Amino acid sequence: MAVEVNVLEYFGAEAELKKKWMRMWESLGKRILKMPKWMQEIVLEDINTAIRNRIATMEMIQNAKRNH
C-alpha cells in the first residue's frame, strides 16, 4: 500500500509541476508574441540557449553527486 501511495503522490506532484510549467510558458508566450518577429527569434534563441545550458549544468551536478 505504501508503494501505491508514493506513486500517487509522485504523479500528483508531477501534475502540479506540469501545470506550473504551462502557466509560465503561456505567460511568457503572450509577451513574446507581442514583439516584432525578429525580436521573437532572438528571445526564443536566447531561451533555448539558457535552458540547454542550465540543464547541462544541473545534469553535471547530479552526475557528480552520484559518483561520490
CHARMM-style PDB file with segment names, atoms N, HN, CA, C and O in Angstrom:
ATOM      1  N   MET     1       0.822  -1.204   0.000  1.00  0.00      PROA
ATOM      2  CA  MET     1       0.000   0.000   0.000  1.00  0.00      PROA
ATOM      3  C   MET     1       0.862   1.262   0.000  1.00  0.00      PROA
ATOM      4  O   MET     1       0.521   2.242  -0.661  1.00  0.00      PROA
ATOM      5  N   ALA     2       1.971   1.245   0.733  1.00  0.00      PROA
ATOM      6  HN  ALA     2       2.248   0.449   1.270  1.00  0.00      PROA
ATOM      7  CA  ALA     2       2.839   2.424   0.811  1.00  0.00      PROA
ATOM      8  C   ALA     2       3.418   2.772  -0.547  1.00  0.00      PROA
ATOM      9  O   ALA     2       3.557   3.947  -0.886  1.00  0.00      PROA
ATOM     10  N   VAL     3       3.757   1.748  -1.331  1.00  0.00      PROA
ATOM     11  HN  VAL     3       3.644   0.793  -1.056  1.00  0.00      PROA
ATOM     12  CA  VAL     3       4.300   1.992  -2.665  1.00  0.00      PROA
ATOM     13  C   VAL     3       3.256   2.671  -3.531  1.00  0.00      PROA
ATOM     14  O   VAL     3       3.567   3.594  -4.284  1.00  0.00      PROA
ATOM     15  N   GLU     4       2.006   2.208  -3.422  1.00  0.00      PROA
ATOM     16  HN  GLU     4       1.753   1.458  -2.810  1.00  0.00      PROA
ATOM     17  CA  GLU     4       0.921   2.794  -4.209  1.00  0.00      PROA
ATOM     18  C   GLU     4       0.711   4.259  -3.843  1.00  0.00      PROA
ATOM     19  O   GLU     4       0.518   5.098  -4.723  1.00  0.00      PROA
ATOM     20  N   VAL     5       0.747   4.565  -2.557  1.00  0.00      PROA
ATOM     21  HN  VAL     5       0.903   3.883  -1.843  1.00  0.00      PROA
ATOM     22  CA  VAL     5       0.587   5.950  -2.097  1.00  0.00      PROA
ATOM     23  C   VAL     5       1.727   6.812  -2.617  1.00  0.00      PROA
ATOM     24  O   VAL     5       1.494   7.925  -3.088  1.00  0.00      PROA
ATOM     25  N   ASN     6       2.961   6.312  -2.537  1.00  0.00      PROA
ATOM     26  HN  ASN     6       3.150   5.407  -2.154  1.00  0.00      PROA
ATOM     27  CA  ASN     6       4.110   7.071  -3.037  1.00  0.00      PROA
ATOM     28  C   ASN     6       3.982   7.344  -4.527  1.00  0.00      PROA
ATOM     29  O   ASN     6       4.307   8.440  -4.984  1.00  0.00      PROA
ATOM     30  N   VAL     7       3.511   6.362  -5.290  1.00  0.00      PROA
ATOM     31  HN  VAL     7       3.247   5.472  -4.919  1.00  0.00      PROA
ATOM     32  CA  VAL     7       3.329   6.547  -6.732  1.00  0.00      PROA
ATOM     33  C   VAL     7       2.291   7.627  -6.989  1.00  0.00      PROA
ATOM     34  O   VAL     7       2.494   8.490  -7.842  1.00  0.00      PROA
ATOM     35  N   LEU     8       1.188   7.589  -6.264  1.00  0.00      PROA
ATOM     36  HN  LEU     8       1.023   6.887  -5.570  1.00  0.00      PROA
ATOM     37  CA  LEU     8       0.137   8.599  -6.436  1.00  0.00      PROA
ATOM     38  C   LEU     8       0.632   9.983  -6.052  1.00  0.00      PROA
ATOM     39  O   LEU     8       0.310  10.965  -6.722  1.00  0.00      PROA
ATOM     40  N   GLU     9       1.416  10.073  -4.972  1.00  0.00      PROA
ATOM     41  HN  GLU     9       1.677   9.276  -4.427  1.00  0.00      PROA
ATOM     42  CA  GLU     9       1.984  11.364  -4.566  1.00  0.00      PROA
ATOM     43  C   GLU     9       2.920  11.893  -5.644  1.00  0.00      PROA
ATOM     44  O   GLU     9       2.923  13.087  -5.943  1.00  0.00      PROA
ATOM     45  N   TYR    10       3.717  10.994  -6.228  1.00  0.00      PROA
ATOM     46  HN  TYR    10       3.714  10.024  -5.985  1.00  0.00      PROA
ATOM     47  CA  TYR    10       4.637  11.394  -7.292  1.00  0.00      PROA
ATOM     48  C   TYR    10       3.874  11.949  -8.486  1.00  0.00      PROA
ATOM     49  O   TYR    10       4.233  12.997  -9.022  1.00  0.00      PROA
ATOM     50  N   PHE    11       2.827  11.254  -8.904  1.00  0.00      PROA
ATOM     51  HN  PHE    11       2.535  10.402  -8.468  1.00  0.00      PROA
ATOM     52  CA  PHE    11       2.055  11.719 -10.060  1.00  0.00      PROA
ATOM     53  C   PHE    11       1.345  13.031  -9.756  1.00  0.00      PROA
ATOM     54  O   PHE    11       1.212  13.882 -10.636  1.00  0.00      PROA
ATOM     55  N   GLY    12       0.889  13.202  -8.519  1.00  0.00      PROA
ATOM     56  HN  GLY    12       0.997  12.510  -7.805  1.00  0.00      PROA
ATOM     57  CA  GLY    12       0.257  14.462  -8.136  1.00  0.00      PROA
ATOM     58  C   GLY    12       1.254  15.604  -8.179  1.00  0.00      PROA
ATOM     59  O   GLY    12       0.940  16.689  -8.669  1.00  0.00      PROA
ATOM     60  N   ALA    13       2.457  15.364  -7.666  1.00  0.00      PROA
ATOM     61  HN  ALA    13       2.711  14.483  -7.268  1.00  0.00      PROA
ATOM     62  CA  ALA    13       3.499  16.400  -7.683  1.00  0.00      PROA
ATOM     63  C   ALA    13       3.922  16.697  -9.116  1.00  0.00      PROA
ATOM     64  O   ALA    13       4.145  17.853  -9.473  1.00  0.00      PROA
ATOM     65  N   GLU    14       4.032  15.655  -9.937  1.00  0.00      PROA
ATOM     66  HN  GLU    14       3.851  14.715  -9.647  1.00  0.00      PROA
ATOM     67  CA  GLU    14       4.406  15.849 -11.340  1.00  0.00      PROA
ATOM     68  C   GLU    14       3.337  16.648 -12.078  1.00  0.00      PROA
ATOM     69  O   GLU    14       3.664  17.518 -12.885  1.00  0.00      PROA
ATOM     70  N   ALA    15       2.083  16.368 -11.815  1.00  0.00      PROA
ATOM     71  HN  ALA    15       1.818  15.661 -11.159  1.00  0.00      PROA
ATOM     72  CA  ALA    15       0.986  17.093 -12.460  1.00  0.00      PROA
ATOM     73  C   ALA    15       1.023  18.574 -12.076  1.00  0.00      PROA
ATOM     74  O   ALA    15       0.817  19.445 -12.921  1.00  0.00      PROA
ATOM     75  N   GLU    16       1.287  18.852 -10.799  1.00  0.00      PROA
ATOM     76  HN  GLU    16       1.455  18.145 -10.112  1.00  0.00      PROA
ATOM     77  CA  GLU    16       1.377  20.241 -10.353  1.00  0.00      PROA
ATOM     78  C   GLU    16       2.533  20.965 -11.026  1.00  0.00      PROA
ATOM     79  O   GLU    16       2.401  22.123 -11.421  1.00  0.00      PROA
ATOM     80  N   LEU    17       3.657  20.286 -11.155  1.00  0.00      PROA
ATOM     81  HN  LEU    17       3.763  19.345 -10.834  1.00  0.00      PROA
ATOM     82  CA  LEU    17       4.817  20.882 -11.812  1.00  0.00      PROA
ATOM     83  C   LEU    17       4.511  21.175 -13.283  1.00  0.00      PROA
ATOM     84  O   LEU    17       4.898  22.221 -13.803  1.00  0.00      PROA
ATOM     85  N   LYS    18       3.821  20.256 -13.947  1.00  0.00      PROA
ATOM     86  HN  LYS    18       3.506  19.406 -13.525  1.00  0.00      PROA
ATOM     87  CA  LYS    18       3.446  20.476 -15.353  1.00  0.00      PROA
ATOM     88  C   LYS    18       2.507  21.668 -15.491  1.00  0.00      PROA
ATOM     89  O   LYS    18       2.630  22.450 -16.434  1.00  0.00      PROA
ATOM     90  N   LYS    19       1.569  21.812 -14.556  1.00  0.00      PROA
ATOM     91  HN  LYS    19       1.469  21.177 -13.790  1.00  0.00      PROA
ATOM     92  CA  LYS    19       0.662  22.973 -14.577  1.00  0.00      PROA
ATOM     93  C   LYS    19       1.449  24.270 -14.426  1.00  0.00      PROA
ATOM     94  O   LYS    19       1.186  25.259 -15.110  1.00  0.00      PROA
ATOM     95  N   LYS    20       2.420  24.245 -13.513  1.00  0.00      PROA
ATOM     96  HN  LYS    20       2.634  23.442 -12.957  1.00  0.00      PROA
ATOM     97  CA  LYS    20       3.260  25.427 -13.281  1.00  0.00      PROA
ATOM     98  C   LYS    20       4.017  25.794 -14.548  1.00  0.00      PROA
ATOM     99  O   LYS    20       4.082  26.964 -14.924  1.00  0.00      PROA
ATOM    100  N   TRP    21       4.605  24.761 -15.222  1.00  0.00      PROA
ATOM    101  HN  TRP    21       4.552  23.811 -14.917  1.00  0.00      PROA
ATOM    102  CA  TRP    21       5.319  24.991 -16.472  1.00  0.00      PROA
ATOM    103  C   TRP    21       4.396  25.607 -17.522  1.00  0.00      PROA
ATOM    104  O   TRP    21       4.768  26.565 -18.200  1.00  0.00      PROA
ATOM    105  N   MET    22       3.202  25.054 -17.651  1.00  0.00      PROA
ATOM    106  HN  MET    22       2.900  24.275 -17.101  1.00  0.00      PROA
ATOM    107  CA  MET    22       2.265  25.524 -18.675  1.00  0.00      PROA
ATOM    108  C   MET    22       1.853  26.975 -18.424  1.00  0.00      PROA
ATOM    109  O   MET    22       1.771  27.773 -19.358  1.00  0.00      PROA
ATOM    110  N   ARG    23       1.594  27.310 -17.160  1.00  0.00      PROA
ATOM    111  HN  ARG    23       1.660  26.661 -16.401  1.00  0.00      PROA
ATOM    112  CA  ARG    23       1.245  28.703 -16.834  1.00  0.00      PROA
ATOM    113  C   ARG    23       2.399  29.646 -17.152  1.00  0.00      PROA
ATOM    114  O   ARG    23       2.190  30.732 -17.693  1.00  0.00      PROA
ATOM    115  N   MET    24       3.623  29.225 -16.813  1.00  0.00      PROA
ATOM    116  HN  MET    24       3.793  28.343 -16.374  1.00  0.00      PROA
ATOM    117  CA  MET    24       4.791  30.061 -17.062  1.00  0.00      PROA
ATOM    118  C   MET    24       4.976  30.296 -18.561  1.00  0.00      PROA
ATOM    119  O   MET    24       5.160  31.433 -18.997  1.00  0.00      PROA
ATOM    120  N   TRP    25       4.925  29.203 -19.360  1.00  0.00      PROA
ATOM    121  HN  TRP    25       4.776  28.280 -19.006  1.00  0.00      PROA
ATOM    122  CA  TRP    25       5.136  29.337 -20.803  1.00  0.00      PROA
ATOM    123  C   TRP    25       4.012  30.125 -21.470  1.00  0.00      PROA
ATOM    124  O   TRP    25       4.249  30.860 -22.429  1.00  0.00      PROA
ATOM    125  N   GLU    26       2.776  29.971 -20.959  1.00  0.00      PROA
ATOM    126  HN  GLU    26       2.584  29.374 -20.180  1.00  0.00      PROA
ATOM    127  CA  GLU    26       1.666  30.738 -21.512  1.00  0.00      PROA
ATOM    128  C   GLU    26       1.878  32.230 -21.281  1.00  0.00      PROA
ATOM    129  O   GLU    26       1.668  33.044 -22.181  1.00  0.00      PROA
ATOM    130  N   SER    27       2.290  32.575 -20.084  1.00  0.00      PROA
ATOM    131  HN  SER    27       2.461  31.914 -19.354  1.00  0.00      PROA
ATOM    132  CA  SER    27       2.546  33.971 -19.744  1.00  0.00      PROA
ATOM    133  C   SER    27       3.692  34.548 -20.584  1.00  0.00      PROA
ATOM    134  O   SER    27       3.573  35.640 -21.140  1.00  0.00      PROA
ATOM    135  N   LEU    28       4.794  33.810 -20.669  1.00  0.00      PROA
ATOM    136  HN  LEU    28       4.890  32.923 -20.218  1.00  0.00      PROA
ATOM    137  CA  LEU    28       5.928  34.266 -21.469  1.00  0.00      PROA
ATOM    138  C   LEU    28       5.558  34.350 -22.953  1.00  0.00      PROA
ATOM    139  O   LEU    28       5.930  35.298 -23.646  1.00  0.00      PROA
ATOM    140  N   GLY    29       4.825  33.349 -23.423  1.00  0.00      PROA
ATOM    141  HN  GLY    29       4.523  32.579 -22.860  1.00  0.00      PROA
ATOM    142  CA  GLY    29       4.431  33.323 -24.832  1.00  0.00      PROA
ATOM    143  C   GLY    29       3.604  34.534 -25.226  1.00  0.00      PROA
ATOM    144  O   GLY    29       3.801  35.097 -26.303  1.00  0.00      PROA
ATOM    145  N   LYS    30       2.691  34.936 -24.372  1.00  0.00      PROA
ATOM    146  HN  LYS    30       2.532  34.479 -23.497  1.00  0.00      PROA
ATOM    147  CA  LYS    30       1.864  36.119 -24.660  1.00  0.00      PROA
ATOM    148  C   LYS    30       2.738  37.363 -24.821  1.00  0.00      PROA
ATOM    149  O   LYS    30       2.522  38.173 -25.722  1.00  0.00      PROA
ATOM    150  N   ARG    31       3.708  37.500 -23.954  1.00  0.00      PROA
ATOM    151  HN  ARG    31       3.883  36.842 -23.221  1.00  0.00      PROA
ATOM    152  CA  ARG    31       4.594  38.662 -24.026  1.00  0.00      PROA
ATOM    153  C   ARG    31       5.483  38.610 -25.264  1.00  0.00      PROA
ATOM    154  O   ARG    31       5.674  39.617 -25.946  1.00  0.00      PROA
ATOM    155  N   ILE    32       6.026  37.422 -25.548  1.00  0.00      PROA
ATOM    156  HN  ILE    32       5.872  36.604 -24.993  1.00  0.00      PROA
ATOM    157  CA  ILE    32       6.917  37.276 -26.698  1.00  0.00      PROA
ATOM    158  C   ILE    32       6.170  37.553 -27.999  1.00  0.00      PROA
ATOM    159  O   ILE    32       6.708  38.202 -28.896  1.00  0.00      PROA
ATOM    160  N   LEU    33       4.939  37.069 -28.107  1.00  0.00      PROA
ATOM    161  HN  LEU    33       4.502  36.542 -27.379  1.00  0.00      PROA
ATOM    162  CA  LEU    33       4.167  37.239 -29.340  1.00  0.00      PROA
ATOM    163  C   LEU    33       3.789  38.694 -29.623  1.00  0.00      PROA
ATOM    164  O   LEU    33       3.405  39.022 -30.746  1.00  0.00      PROA
ATOM    165  N   LYS    34       3.894  39.561 -28.629  1.00  0.00      PROA
ATOM    166  HN  LYS    34       4.207  39.294 -27.717  1.00  0.00      PROA
ATOM    167  CA  LYS    34       3.632  40.990 -28.833  1.00  0.00      PROA
ATOM    168  C   LYS    34       4.810  41.702 -29.489  1.00  0.00      PROA
ATOM    169  O   LYS    34       4.677  42.834 -29.956  1.00  0.00      PROA
ATOM    170  N   MET    35       5.952  41.040 -29.521  1.00  0.00      PROA
ATOM    171  HN  MET    35       6.060  40.121 -29.142  1.00  0.00      PROA
ATOM    172  CA  MET    35       7.170  41.638 -30.084  1.00  0.00      PROA
ATOM    173  C   MET    35       7.203  41.453 -31.601  1.00  0.00      PROA
ATOM    174  O   MET    35       6.540  40.572 -32.148  1.00  0.00      PROA
ATOM    175  N   PRO    36       7.992  42.303 -32.270  1.00  0.00      PROA
ATOM    176  CA  PRO    36       8.209  42.076 -33.704  1.00  0.00      PROA
ATOM    177  C   PRO    36       8.854  40.703 -33.922  1.00  0.00      PROA
ATOM    178  O   PRO    36       9.540  40.182 -33.042  1.00  0.00      PROA
ATOM    179  N   LYS    37       8.627  40.132 -35.098  1.00  0.00      PROA
ATOM    180  HN  LYS    37       8.071  40.556 -35.813  1.00  0.00      PROA
ATOM    181  CA  LYS    37       9.107  38.784 -35.409  1.00  0.00      PROA
ATOM    182  C   LYS    37      10.617  38.636 -35.168  1.00  0.00      PROA
ATOM    183  O   LYS    37      11.053  37.621 -34.624  1.00  0.00      PROA
ATOM    184  N   TRP    38      11.409  39.622 -35.561  1.00  0.00      PROA
ATOM    185  HN  TRP    38      11.055  40.446 -36.003  1.00  0.00      PROA
ATOM    186  CA  TRP    38      12.853  39.497 -35.413  1.00  0.00      PROA
ATOM    187  C   TRP    38      13.253  39.427 -33.941  1.00  0.00      PROA
ATOM    188  O   TRP    38      14.201  38.727 -33.585  1.00  0.00      PROA
ATOM    189  N   MET    39      12.526  40.159 -33.084  1.00  0.00      PROA
ATOM    190  HN  MET    39      11.757  40.728 -33.373  1.00  0.00      PROA
ATOM    191  CA  MET    39      12.799  40.102 -31.651  1.00  0.00      PROA
ATOM    192  C   MET    39      12.384  38.757 -31.076  1.00  0.00      PROA
ATOM    193  O   MET    39      13.065  38.208 -30.210  1.00  0.00      PROA
ATOM    194  N   GLN    40      11.269  38.229 -31.558  1.00  0.00      PROA
ATOM    195  HN  GLN    40      10.716  38.675 -32.262  1.00  0.00      PROA
ATOM    196  CA  GLN    40      10.811  36.915 -31.105  1.00  0.00      PROA
ATOM    197  C   GLN    40      11.884  35.856 -31.366  1.00  0.00      PROA
ATOM    198  O   GLN    40      12.166  35.017 -30.511  1.00  0.00      PROA
ATOM    199  N   GLU    41      12.473  35.912 -32.556  1.00  0.00      PROA
ATOM    200  HN  GLU    41      12.244  36.594 -33.250  1.00  0.00      PROA
ATOM    201  CA  GLU    41      13.510  34.943 -32.913  1.00  0.00      PROA
ATOM    202  C   GLU    41      14.711  35.038 -31.960  1.00  0.00      PROA
ATOM    203  O   GLU    41      15.257  34.020 -31.536  1.00  0.00      PROA
ATOM    204  N   ILE    42      15.108  36.255 -31.635  1.00  0.00      PROA
ATOM    205  HN  ILE    42      14.665  37.082 -31.980  1.00  0.00      PROA
ATOM    206  CA  ILE    42      16.241  36.454 -30.725  1.00  0.00      PROA
ATOM    207  C   ILE    42      15.909  35.920 -29.338  1.00  0.00      PROA
ATOM    208  O   ILE    42      16.708  35.201 -28.738  1.00  0.00      PROA
ATOM    209  N   VAL    43      14.734  36.272 -28.830  1.00  0.00      PROA
ATOM    210  HN  VAL    43      14.085  36.857 -29.318  1.00  0.00      PROA
ATOM    211  CA  VAL    43      14.328  35.838 -27.494  1.00  0.00      PROA
ATOM    212  C   VAL    43      14.230  34.316 -27.431  1.00  0.00      PROA
ATOM    213  O   VAL    43      14.701  33.706 -26.471  1.00  0.00      PROA
ATOM    214  N   LEU    44      13.624  33.701 -28.440  1.00  0.00      PROA
ATOM    215  HN  LEU    44      13.241  34.197 -29.219  1.00  0.00      PROA
ATOM    216  CA  LEU    44      13.482  32.250 -28.439  1.00  0.00      PROA
ATOM    217  C   LEU    44      14.836  31.550 -28.497  1.00  0.00      PROA
ATOM    218  O   LEU    44      15.034  30.522 -27.848  1.00  0.00      PROA
ATOM    219  N   GLU    45      15.760  32.099 -29.265  1.00  0.00      PROA
ATOM    220  HN  GLU    45      15.599  32.934 -29.792  1.00  0.00      PROA
ATOM    221  CA  GLU    45      17.105  31.516 -29.313  1.00  0.00      PROA
ATOM    222  C   GLU    45      17.812  31.681 -27.963  1.00  0.00      PROA
ATOM    223  O   GLU    45      18.505  30.774 -27.502  1.00  0.00      PROA
ATOM    224  N   ASP    46      17.630  32.844 -27.339  1.00  0.00      PROA
ATOM    225  HN  ASP    46      17.067  33.581 -27.714  1.00  0.00      PROA
ATOM    226  CA  ASP    46      18.213  33.071 -26.011  1.00  0.00      PROA
ATOM    227  C   ASP    46      17.634  32.096 -24.982  1.00  0.00      PROA
ATOM    228  O   ASP    46      18.368  31.532 -24.171  1.00  0.00      PROA
ATOM    229  N   ILE    47      16.314  31.903 -25.023  1.00  0.00      PROA
ATOM    230  HN  ILE    47      15.718  32.362 -25.682  1.00  0.00      PROA
ATOM    231  CA  ILE    47      15.654  30.971 -24.099  1.00  0.00      PROA
ATOM    232  C   ILE    47      16.191  29.559 -24.311  1.00  0.00      PROA
ATOM    233  O   ILE    47      16.507  28.857 -23.350  1.00  0.00      PROA
ATOM    234  N   ASN    48      16.290  29.150 -25.566  1.00  0.00      PROA
ATOM    235  HN  ASN    48      16.033  29.721 -26.346  1.00  0.00      PROA
ATOM    236  CA  ASN    48      16.792  27.825 -25.889  1.00  0.00      PROA
ATOM    237  C   ASN    48      18.212  27.628 -25.346  1.00  0.00      PROA
ATOM    238  O   ASN    48      18.515  26.608 -24.728  1.00  0.00      PROA
ATOM    239  N   THR    49      19.059  28.602 -25.582  1.00  0.00      PROA
ATOM    240  HN  THR    49      18.813  29.432 -26.084  1.00  0.00      PROA
ATOM    241  CA  THR    49      20.446  28.514 -25.107  1.00  0.00      PROA
ATOM    242  C   THR    49      20.501  28.479 -23.587  1.00  0.00      PROA
ATOM    243  O   THR    49      21.223  27.666 -23.010  1.00  0.00      PROA
ATOM    244  N   ALA    50      19.750  29.349 -22.941  1.00  0.00      PROA
ATOM    245  HN  ALA    50      19.164  30.010 -23.410  1.00  0.00      PROA
ATOM    246  CA  ALA    50      19.766  29.414 -21.477  1.00  0.00      PROA
ATOM    247  C   ALA    50      19.273  28.111 -20.857  1.00  0.00      PROA
ATOM    248  O   ALA    50      19.864  27.612 -19.899  1.00  0.00      PROA
ATOM    249  N   ILE    51      18.203  27.567 -21.396  1.00  0.00      PROA
ATOM    250  HN  ILE    51      17.722  27.972 -22.175  1.00  0.00      PROA
ATOM    251  CA  ILE    51      17.646  26.339 -20.833  1.00  0.00      PROA
ATOM    252  C   ILE    51      18.584  25.162 -21.065  1.00  0.00      PROA
ATOM    253  O   ILE    51      18.804  24.358 -20.159  1.00  0.00      PROA
ATOM    254  N   ARG    52      19.134  25.054 -22.263  1.00  0.00      PROA
ATOM    255  HN  ARG    52      18.955  25.707 -22.999  1.00  0.00      PROA
ATOM    256  CA  ARG    52      20.069  23.962 -22.539  1.00  0.00      PROA
ATOM    257  C   ARG    52      21.286  24.029 -21.620  1.00  0.00      PROA
ATOM    258  O   ARG    52      21.740  23.004 -21.110  1.00  0.00      PROA
ATOM    259  N   ASN    53      21.816  25.240 -21.410  1.00  0.00      PROA
ATOM    260  HN  ASN    53      21.448  26.072 -21.825  1.00  0.00      PROA
ATOM    261  CA  ASN    53      22.966  25.409 -20.516  1.00  0.00      PROA
ATOM    262  C   ASN    53      22.616  25.072 -19.071  1.00  0.00      PROA
ATOM    263  O   ASN    53      23.399  24.431 -18.371  1.00  0.00      PROA
ATOM    264  N   ARG    54      21.444  25.503 -18.630  1.00  0.00      PROA
ATOM    265  HN  ARG    54      20.808  26.024 -19.199  1.00  0.00      PROA
ATOM    266  CA  ARG    54      21.014  25.220 -17.251  1.00  0.00      PROA
ATOM    267  C   ARG    54      20.836  23.712 -17.059  1.00  0.00      PROA
ATOM    268  O   ARG    54      21.279  23.165 -16.049  1.00  0.00      PROA
ATOM    269  N   ILE    55      20.196  23.039 -18.010  1.00  0.00      PROA
ATOM    270  HN  ILE    55      19.836  23.483 -18.831  1.00  0.00      PROA
ATOM    271  CA  ILE    55      20.001  21.590 -17.904  1.00  0.00      PROA
ATOM    272  C   ILE    55      21.339  20.868 -17.874  1.00  0.00      PROA
ATOM    273  O   ILE    55      21.537  19.959 -17.068  1.00  0.00      PROA
ATOM    274  N   ALA    56      22.254  21.266 -18.743  1.00  0.00      PROA
ATOM    275  HN  ALA    56      22.093  22.005 -19.398  1.00  0.00      PROA
ATOM    276  CA  ALA    56      23.579  20.634 -18.769  1.00  0.00      PROA
ATOM    277  C   ALA    56      24.282  20.810 -17.426  1.00  0.00      PROA
ATOM    278  O   ALA    56      24.896  19.869 -16.922  1.00  0.00      PROA
ATOM    279  N   THR    57      24.199  21.994 -16.848  1.00  0.00      PROA
ATOM    280  HN  THR    57      23.701  22.758 -17.257  1.00  0.00      PROA
ATOM    281  CA  THR    57      24.817  22.264 -15.548  1.00  0.00      PROA
ATOM    282  C   THR    57      24.190  21.399 -14.459  1.00  0.00      PROA
ATOM    283  O   THR    57      24.902  20.804 -13.650  1.00  0.00      PROA
ATOM    284  N   MET    58      22.872  21.330 -14.438  1.00  0.00      PROA
ATOM    285  HN  MET    58      22.294  21.814 -15.096  1.00  0.00      PROA
ATOM    286  CA  MET    58      22.180  20.534 -13.431  1.00  0.00      PROA
ATOM    287  C   MET    58      22.489  19.054 -13.595  1.00  0.00      PROA
ATOM    288  O   MET    58      22.623  18.343 -12.599  1.00  0.00      PROA
ATOM    289  N   GLU    59      22.605  18.578 -14.823  1.00  0.00      PROA
ATOM    290  HN  GLU    59      22.497  19.157 -15.632  1.00  0.00      PROA
ATOM    291  CA  GLU    59      22.967  17.184 -15.070  1.00  0.00      PROA
ATOM    292  C   GLU    59      24.384  16.892 -14.573  1.00  0.00      PROA
ATOM    293  O   GLU    59      24.638  15.821 -14.023  1.00  0.00      PROA
ATOM    294  N   MET    60      25.304  17.835 -14.763  1.00  0.00      PROA
ATOM    295  HN  MET    60      25.098  18.705 -15.210  1.00  0.00      PROA
ATOM    296  CA  MET    60      26.670  17.642 -14.265  1.00  0.00      PROA
ATOM    297  C   MET    60      26.679  17.558 -12.746  1.00  0.00      PROA
ATOM    298  O   MET    60      27.382  16.725 -12.174  1.00  0.00      PROA
ATOM    299  N   ILE    61      25.908  18.409 -12.091  1.00  0.00      PROA
ATOM    300  HN  ILE    61      25.336  19.086 -12.555  1.00  0.00      PROA
ATOM    301  CA  ILE    61      25.818  18.386 -10.626  1.00  0.00      PROA
ATOM    302  C   ILE    61      25.236  17.057 -10.162  1.00  0.00      PROA
ATOM    303  O   ILE    61      25.737  16.434  -9.226  1.00  0.00      PROA
ATOM    304  N   GLN    62      24.174  16.636 -10.833  1.00  0.00      PROA
ATOM    305  HN  GLN    62      23.767  17.142 -11.593  1.00  0.00      PROA
ATOM    306  CA  GLN    62      23.522  15.376 -10.475  1.00  0.00      PROA
ATOM    307  C   GLN    62      24.481  14.193 -10.654  1.00  0.00      PROA
ATOM    308  O   GLN    62      24.558  13.316  -9.794  1.00  0.00      PROA
ATOM    309  N   ASN    63      25.196  14.175 -11.756  1.00  0.00      PROA
ATOM    310  HN  ASN    63      25.134  14.888 -12.455  1.00  0.00      PROA
ATOM    311  CA  ASN    63      26.148  13.091 -12.009  1.00  0.00      PROA
ATOM    312  C   ASN    63      27.302  13.109 -11.018  1.00  0.00      PROA
ATOM    313  O   ASN    63      27.764  12.052 -10.587  1.00  0.00      PROA
ATOM    314  N   ALA    64      27.768  14.289 -10.653  1.00  0.00      PROA
ATOM    315  HN  ALA    64      27.392  15.147 -11.003  1.00  0.00      PROA
ATOM    316  CA  ALA    64      28.860  14.396  -9.675  1.00  0.00      PROA
ATOM    317  C   ALA    64      28.416  13.847  -8.323  1.00  0.00      PROA
ATOM    318  O   ALA    64      29.200  13.184  -7.642  1.00  0.00      PROA
ATOM    319  N   LYS    65      27.166  14.111  -7.920  1.00  0.00      PROA
ATOM    320  HN  LYS    65      26.530  14.650  -8.472  1.00  0.00      PROA
ATOM    321  CA  LYS    65      26.671  13.610  -6.649  1.00  0.00      PROA
ATOM    322  C   LYS    65      26.550  12.097  -6.657  1.00  0.00      PROA
ATOM    323  O   LYS    65      26.780  11.447  -5.637  1.00  0.00      PROA
ATOM    324  N   ARG    66      26.189  11.533  -7.802  1.00  0.00      PROA
ATOM    325  HN  ARG    66      26.002  12.061  -8.631  1.00  0.00      PROA
ATOM    326  CA  ARG    66      26.068  10.070  -7.917  1.00  0.00      PROA
ATOM    327  C   ARG    66      27.417   9.380  -7.808  1.00  0.00      PROA
ATOM    328  O   ARG    66      27.519   8.275  -7.275  1.00  0.00      PROA
ATOM    329  N   ASN    67      28.462  10.045  -8.320  1.00  0.00      PROA
ATOM    330  HN  ASN    67      28.380  10.943  -8.752  1.00  0.00      PROA
ATOM    331  CA  ASN    67      29.794   9.440  -8.360  1.00  0.00      PROA
ATOM    332  C   ASN    67      30.547   9.542  -7.043  1.00  0.00      PROA
ATOM    333  O   ASN    67      31.641   8.993  -6.913  1.00  0.00      PROA
ATOM    334  N   HSD    68      29.975  10.239  -6.064  1.00  0.00      PROA
ATOM    335  HN  HSD    68      29.086  10.685  -6.170  1.00  0.00      PROA
ATOM    336  CA  HSD    68      30.660  10.371  -4.766  1.00  0.00      PROA
ATOM    337  C   HSD    68      30.194   9.337  -3.809  1.00  0.00      PROA
ATOM    338  OT1 HSD    68      30.659   9.295  -2.671  1.00  0.00      PROA
TER     339      HSD     68
END
